[in-house]
Amino acid sequence: MQRRRKKLVNDFPIFVFLFDMQKRRKAVLLINVGTPDKAEVKAVRRYLSHFLNDGRVMDMPWLLKKLLVDLIIVPFRAPKSTKLYQKLWTPEGSPLLLNMEKFATSLQSVLGEDYPIFTAMRYGNPSLKKTLQQIKKQNFDELIVFPLFPQYASSTTGTILEFVMDRVKRWPVIPELHFINQFYDHPEFVGAFTQNIAACHPEEFDHIIFSYHGLPLRQVNKVHPGISSAKCLCEKQMPAYGSHCYKATCYETTRLIAGRLGLTEKQYSVSFQSRFSKNWLGPFTDERITALANEGIKKILITVPSFVADCLETLVEIEAGYSALFRKLGGDRLVLVKSLNNNEQWVKAAACIIQTKNLK
């Protein structure tokens, strides 16, 4: 046996290296932002408090944030948010959680037993803390952390990576870590979203909106100090300092997908939704819809390339809310391109992203 191995090492060193790599025990951790356990006020209040008290979500002095979140925002917002979650909820539970579970099962079948898959939410359940404890007990050689956000933001991917690093650094044996901090420009991801949009026949619509989740302007500007996002030209091209700027990567995502679809600049626009105040990234999606309606546009297709799974922001805010708004303004049809969810092309794309990242 030793002679055979020695001969393989001498004659085929790369083959043996790859063979040995396959024997290493690897875990994949899929993480999304989170969802309440139930569409009830108590559960929504608990979820919002956990979410909004995160220092990367609301970046302000601790005491001020605590008072603002626990005494003002959550008490007033929880009942309203609960009504929205009740519109979203299915007999099986939260669509975001269900989509992630289905996606993980499909991804496991593609990756095989070499990549055991774990799922967690940054806020709520399945608990990221408890999932990391499960991974720790199994003593993996490698851990691939995959936040399910195409574009990096401190309040999404950043808080997940910080949480994971803070826990894992205390383990007696720290596995080799691989962080997938964004994948907006991965060809397979772009291809999956392009295929989703194409299936909705964009040529039948007057205009296409690429709608992204909003962020406070101050969080965007922190990525490139001294360069205001308002004066940046990332709407036209990716700047040298924009590789981890959320606004820049959103516009670049749009250009990549639009290029695959063969769209001209007049056929589409970019906007941002789910804002908390006017000091968030714009243009705002609802205002963009209003402007298009005033221009006489009758049919709008909306796609959401910052979401890989449908959730409150896509199914309720856009499909229900913005669709009603557009009809009220005289529009005929506003159609949401469903997100990737458990799409076969997305499953293959995610497997490719994981395997490519693992070989870097």
Secondary structure, DSSP 8 states (H G I E B T S, - for coil): -HHHHHHHHHH-HHHHHHHHHHHS-EEEEEEEEEE-SSSSHHHHHHHHHHHHT-TTTS-S-HHHHHHHIIIIIHHHHHHHHHHHHHHH-BTTB-HHHHHHHHHHHHHHHHH-TTS-EEEEEEEESSBHHHHHHHHHHHT-SEEEEEES-SS--IIIIIHHHHHHHHHHTTSSS--EEEE----TT-HHHHHHHHHHHHTT-GGGSSEEEEEEE--BHHHHHTTSTT--TTT--TTTS--TT-TT-HHHHHHHHHHHHHHHHT--GGGEEEEEE--SSTTBSSSBHHHHHHHHHHTT--EEEEE-TT-SS--IIIIIIIIIIIHHHHHHTT-SEEEE----TT-HHHHHHHHHHHHHHHT-
